Amino acid sequence: MSQSHPATGDLLPLPAVREGVDGLPELAEATHEFLKALASPSRQRIMLLFARGAELSVNEVAERAGLGQSNASQQLALLKRGKVLTSRRDGKGVLYRADREGTSSALADLQRYLTICC
């Protein structure tokens, strides 16, 4: 079973499903973080700001999402930890954008897990 790379379209192998201590399938820690990142309606709204390759600063996210800068920064950190977003330094600031590889990897892990258990 394979999946296409989001940028190149090349086929990527799906990661093997991890086994826990009891021998049952287990999601990777990165996939757990991904699911936590998706658990908040506020973070789900923030994710949509990054559609079509948008790159945004913390202040831009805060303004567009109607959040305080501190709250936006915390939400972005959780989305980055879950590999939903990635960032790059731009002078003194940081720009965030969608992490397509991180998302693809987590979705592949989740798909393999659900195929086995359900």
C-alpha positions, 0 to 999 in steps of 0.5 A: 500500500502506497501514498503519493507525496503531496508536492511531487506526486511520487509514491511513498510507502506507508509507515509500518504500524507500531506494536505496543507492549501487548502486541496490539497496534499502536499509533506513533507519538507524532500521530497522537500529537497530530490528533491533539492538534485537530481536537480544538475547533479554534485550531481547526479554524486556524488551520483553514487560514493556511489553505492554498499555501498561505504563510502567516505570522502570529500577528496575522493569525491572531487578527484573522482568527480573532484571537489575542497574540498570546493565544494565537502563539499557543495555538500555533505551537500546538499545531506545529508540535502536531506537524500540522504546520511548519515555520521558517524564520523571516528576519526577526519574525516567524512565518507559519505554513501548512506542513504537508509532509507531517500531515501526510505521515500522520494520516498514513499512520492513522489509516494503517491503524484504522485498517487493522482495528476496524 
